[in-house]
Amino acid sequence: MSDGALSQDEIDALLSGVDSSSPGSAAPAAPAGGASEEVRRALQSFLSTTTDAQSSNLSMMTGRDVAFQGPNVAPMTREELLQQLPDMVTAVKADFNSGFPGEHSFLFSEETAKAVAALMNKEENIELDDMALSVIGEAVGTIVGSQITSLSGKTGNKSIGNIPPEAANVPKAVAALPGGTFMCAVYQLSLGDGKTHQLWEIYGPSAAADIAQALTGPAAGPSGASANMGAMPNMSGMGMGGMGMSMGPANVQSVQFPSLIPQPATAQEQGNIGLIMDVYMEMTVELGRTRKLIKEILGMGEGTIIELDKLAGEPVDILVNHKLIAKGEVVVIDENFGVRVTEIVSPMERMNDGMV
């Protein structure tokens, strides 16, 4: 009989969100043998075609020559991956929620996450606070968006989407990883600092198998729809009213209805935004506003003090094309004024502002 203490395996399983005490709780393992190798080859071949676009996107976001190399894709378990990781990692969840639904995430070392955030924020000696982590999430959103755009073109599946990437800096034992055997792609990343950084991309078993099958055909891995179709009885020779009929397998597809609730932009939309990255837009920082009668405005002269609706120390508004997108605080850089972004206004808040 157990003394009630948890083993280390049970602790690791609970930290990763997997209940090891329940027989049916573990995620399904990747296909074994030849099928697993075909999934690995399909993923490696596809991801290798996206590295040039990823390098270009991150170079544009950081202002440095960023280079993705690889990846090296291999089946892996949680224990095997933990042995490769540093003690602290920046984990970014970017699960697919449509098209090929399943677990999908990225892992950076603390050093790499800080280097990327520092380049994107144009700030040295950066700490991994909420703002820096949101920048890492934005970088991953661009990576996933580019992948989804390419994957949609290669498979014809236009419904692929993912959850908004969420980054967290955590001990490696706490990072949420898939159960069983999953696919891990390891990239070598050059950020122009003379160092070689590593980036781990994780595909859950179901997402990896479905993507591989869509890229290469039914031989890459099992799929419920194709397997069921293969099991259908041969309808050839069945008569109707004395007339012979030959029926092939039915093409059955699930119907997906659009959500009526406004949702944040998908990663595919984020990828398509790369087409307009070089378009200029007017950015304005608004200190405050007030309303005056015409006679008060006409009575203004040198030395007139205008009281605004902002309190001293309150964040200023940052507008793009007269639309509020963020809030910040005024800073002085050399002899010029600047503004440090302290808050990004959510799409829902922007929509509500536009309805007022």
C-alpha positions in Angstrom: 0.0 0.0 0.0 1.3 3.4 -0.9 2.2 5.8 2.0 0.4 8.6 0.2 3.6 10.3 -1.2 3.9 11.1 -4.9 6.7 9.7 -6.9 8.9 12.0 -9.1 7.2 10.6 -12.2 3.8 11.5 -10.8 5.0 15.0 -9.8 6.4 15.6 -13.3 3.1 14.3 -14.9 1.0 16.6 -12.7 3.2 19.6 -13.5 2.9 18.9 -17.3 -0.9 18.6 -17.1 -0.9 14.8 -17.5 -2.7 12.7 -14.9 -0.5 9.5 -14.7 -2.9 7.8 -12.3 -5.7 7.5 -14.8 -5.2 4.8 -17.5 -7.1 6.8 -20.2 -5.6 10.2 -19.5 -2.4 10.0 -21.4 -2.3 11.4 -24.9 -2.1 8.9 -27.7 1.4 8.0 -28.8 2.6 8.7 -32.3 2.4 5.8 -34.9 5.1 3.3 -34.4 7.6 1.9 -36.8 7.5 2.9 -40.5 4.5 5.2 -40.0 6.4 7.2 -37.4 9.3 7.6 -39.8 7.1 8.8 -42.6 5.5 11.4 -40.3 9.0 12.6 -39.3 10.2 12.8 -42.9 7.0 14.7 -44.0 7.3 17.2 -41.2 11.1 17.7 -41.8 10.6 18.2 -45.5 7.8 20.7 -45.0 9.4 22.7 -42.2 12.7 22.9 -44.2 10.8 24.8 -46.9 9.7 27.5 -44.4 13.0 28.5 -42.9 13.8 31.2 -45.6 10.4 32.9 -44.9 11.0 32.7 -41.1 14.4 34.2 -41.4 13.0 37.1 -43.5 10.1 37.7 -41.1 12.2 37.8 -38.0 14.9 39.9 -39.7 12.3 42.5 -40.5 10.9 42.4 -36.9 14.3 42.6 -35.2 16.3 44.8 -37.6 19.0 42.1 -37.6 20.1 39.4 -40.1 18.3 36.4 -38.5 18.9 33.0 -39.9 17.0 29.8 -39.3 18.9 26.6 -40.0 17.5 23.0 -40.0 15.3 21.8 -38.5 16.2 18.3 -37.3 12.9 16.5 -36.6 12.8 13.5 -34.4 10.2 11.5 -32.4 10.7 12.2 -28.7 9.2 11.6 -25.2 8.9 14.1 -22.4 11.8 12.6 -20.5 14.1 12.7 -23.6 13.3 16.3 -24.3 13.8 17.5 -20.7 17.4 16.1 -20.8 18.1 18.5 -23.7 16.6 21.6 -22.2 18.2 24.2 -19.8 16.7 24.5 -16.3 14.6 27.6 -17.3 12.7 27.9 -20.6 10.3 30.3 -22.2 7.4 28.1 -23.4 4.9 29.4 -25.9 1.6 27.5 -26.5 0.3 27.9 -30.0 -2.1 24.8 -30.3 -3.9 24.3 -33.5 -7.6 24.7 -32.9 -8.9 24.0 -36.5 -7.7 22.3 -39.6 -5.3 20.0 -37.9 -6.3 20.4 -34.2 -3.7 19.3 -31.7 -0.9 20.4 -29.4 1.7 22.8 -30.8 4.3 24.8 -28.9 7.7 26.4 -28.9 10.5 26.4 -26.3 13.3 29.0 -26.0 16.1 29.1 -23.5 16.0 32.2 -21.2 19.1 33.6 -23.0 17.5 33.2 -26.5 14.2 34.6 -25.3 15.9 37.7 -23.9 18.0 38.2 -27.0 14.9 38.1 -29.3 12.9 40.4 -27.0 15.8 42.8 -26.7 16.1 43.1 -30.5 12.4 43.5 -31.1 12.1 46.1 -28.3 15.4 47.9 -29.2 16.4 47.6 -25.6 19.4 46.1 -23.9 19.6 44.1 -20.6 15.9 43.3 -20.9 14.1 41.2 -18.3 11.4 38.6 -19.2 8.5 40.6 -17.8 4.9 40.5 -19.2 5.8 43.0 -22.0 8.9 41.0 -23.1 6.9 37.7 -23.0 4.2 39.3 -25.2 6.9 40.3 -27.7 8.0 36.6 -27.7 4.4 35.6 -28.3 4.2 38.0 -31.2 7.4 36.5 -32.8 5.9 33.0 -32.4 2.6 34.3 -33.9 4.6 35.4 -37.0 6.4 32.0 -37.2 3.2 30.1 -37.0 1.3 32.4 -39.4 4.0 31.8 -42.0 3.8 28.0 -41.5 0.0 28.0 -41.7 0.1 30.0 -45.0 2.5 27.6 -46.5 0.6 24.5 -45.1 -2.7 25.8 -46.5 -1.1 26.2 -49.9 0.4 22.7 -49.9 -2.6 20.8 -48.5 -5.5 22.9 -49.8 -6.9 23.1 -46.2 -8.0 26.7 -45.7 -9.4 26.2 -42.2 -6.1 25.9 -40.4 -5.9 28.1 -37.3 -4.3 28.3 -33.9 -4.9 29.8 -30.5 -3.2 33.2 -29.8 0.4 32.3 -28.7 0.9 32.7 -24.9 4.4 32.8 -23.5 5.6 32.0 -20.0 9.0 31.7 -18.5 9.0 28.6 -16.3 11.2 25.7 -15.0 11.5 23.1 -17.7 9.7 20.5 -15.5 6.6 22.8 -15.5 6.5 23.2 -19.3 3.3 21.6 -20.8 4.4 18.9 -23.2 2.3 16.3 -25.0 2.1 12.8 -23.5 3.5 9.7 -25.2 5.8 10.1 -28.2 5.6 13.4 -30.1 7.6 15.1 -32.9 10.2 17.7 -31.9 11.9 20.0 -34.5 15.1 21.6 -33.4 16.3 24.8 -35.2 19.7 26.5 -35.0 19.0 30.2 -34.8 21.5 33.0 -35.6 20.6 36.4 -34.2 23.6 38.3 -35.4 25.3 38.2 -32.0 27.9 35.7 -32.9 26.1 32.9 -30.9 24.1 29.9 -32.1 20.8 29.6 -30.4 18.4 26.7 -30.3 14.6 26.7 -30.8 12.5 23.7 -30.1 9.1 23.3 -31.9 6.8 20.6 -30.5 4.0 18.8 -32.5 1.5 16.6 -30.5 1.0 13.1 -31.9 -2.4 13.8 -33.5 -1.4 17.1 -35.1 1.8 15.6 -36.5 0.1 12.6 -38.0 -2.7 14.6 -39.5 -0.4 17.2 -41.0 1.9 14.5 -42.4 -1.0 12.6 -43.9 -2.3 15.8 -45.6 1.1 16.5 -47.0 1.9 13.0 -48.3 -1.4 11.1 -48.5 -3.0 8.3 -46.5 0.2 6.3 -46.2 1.8 8.8 -43.8 -0.4 8.0 -40.8 -3.8 6.9 -39.6 -6.8 9.1 -40.0 -10.3 8.4 -38.9 -12.0 9.5 -42.1 -9.7 7.7 -44.6 -9.7 4.5 -42.4 -13.5 4.4 -42.3 -13.8 4.9 -46.0 -11.4 2.0 -46.6 -13.6 -0.2 -44.5 -16.8 0.5 -46.5 -18.2 -2.6 -48.3 -18.1 -2.7 -52.1 -21.4 -1.5 -53.4 -20.7 -2.6 -57.0 -23.4 -4.9 -58.4 -26.2 -3.8 -56.0 -29.3 -3.4 -58.1 -32.0 -0.8 -58.0 -35.1 -1.6 -60.0 -33.2 -4.2 -61.9 -30.5 -1.8 -62.9 -26.9 -2.3 -61.8 -25.2 0.5 -59.9 -21.5 1.1 -59.1 -20.9 3.2 -56.1 -17.5 4.5 -54.9 -16.7 5.6 -51.4 -18.7 8.5 -50.2 -16.9 11.8 -49.7 -18.0 12.8 -46.2 -16.9 16.1 -44.7 -17.8 17.7 -41.5 -19.6 21.1 -41.7 -17.9 24.0 -39.9 -20.0 27.0 -39.0 -18.4 30.4 -38.5 -18.4 31.7 -34.9 -20.8 34.7 -34.2 -18.5 35.9 -31.4 -15.6 38.3 -32.5 -12.3 36.4 -32.3 -8.7 37.7 -32.3 -6.9 37.5 -35.6 -5.8 34.0 -36.5 -2.2 33.0 -37.2 -3.1 32.7 -40.9 -4.2 36.3 -41.0 -1.0 37.3 -39.1 1.0 35.5 -41.8 -0.9 37.3 -44.6 -0.1 40.7 -43.1 3.4 40.3 -44.3 2.2 41.4 -47.7 1.7 45.0 -46.4 4.6 45.2 -44.0 6.3 48.0 -46.0 3.2 50.3 -46.0 3.6 53.5 -44.0 0.9 54.5 -41.4 0.5 57.6 -39.4 1.3 57.1 -35.7 0.2 59.8 -33.2 0.8 60.1 -29.4 -2.1 62.0 -27.8 -1.3 63.8 -24.5 -4.9 64.6 -23.8 -8.1 66.4 -25.0 -10.4 69.1 -23.9 -13.4 71.0 -25.3 -13.6 74.8 -25.5 -16.2 77.3 -26.7 -15.4 79.3 -29.8 -15.1 82.5 -27.8 -12.6 80.8 -25.5 -10.5 79.6 -28.5 -10.6 83.1 -30.1 -9.4 84.5 -26.8 -6.3 82.4 -26.6 -2.9 84.1 -26.7 0.7 83.5 -25.8 1.0 82.2 -22.2 -2.6 80.7 -22.2 -2.7 77.5 -20.2 -5.0 74.8 -21.5 -6.1 72.2 -19.0 -6.5 68.7 -20.5 -8.6 65.7 -19.5 -5.6 63.7 -18.5 -4.2 63.5 -14.9 -0.5 64.0 -14.3 1.3 60.7 -14.7 -1.6 59.0 -16.5 -0.6 57.0 -19.6 -0.8 58.8 -23.0 -2.8 57.4 -25.9 -1.0 55.9 -29.0 -3.0 56.1 -32.1 -2.5 54.6 -35.6 -4.5 56.3 -38.3 -6.5 57.9 -35.5 -7.4 54.5 -34.0 -6.3 53.8 -30.4 -3.9 50.8 -30.3 -1.8 51.2 -27.1 -1.0 53.3 -24.1 2.4 54.5 -22.9 4.5 56.8 -20.9 6.5 59.8 -22.1 10.3 59.5 -22.0 13.2 61.6 -23.2 15.8 60.1 -25.5 18.8 62.4 -25.8 17.0 65.7 -26.7 13.9 64.2 -28.2 10.6 63.1 -26.7 9.6 59.5 -27.0 7.0 57.2 -25.6 7.4 53.7 -24.0 4.6 51.3 -24.7 3.1 50.1 -21.4 -0.2 48.5 -22.6 -1.5 47.1 -25.9 -5.2 47.7 -26.3 -7.1 44.4 -27.1 -9.0 44.0 -30.3 -12.3 43.8 -28.3 -11.5 47.2 -26.6 -10.8 48.7 -30.0 -14.1 47.5 -31.4 -15.9 48.8 -28.4 -14.2 52.2 -28.8 -15.3 52.3 -32.4 -18.9 51.7 -31.5 -19.1 54.6 -29.0 
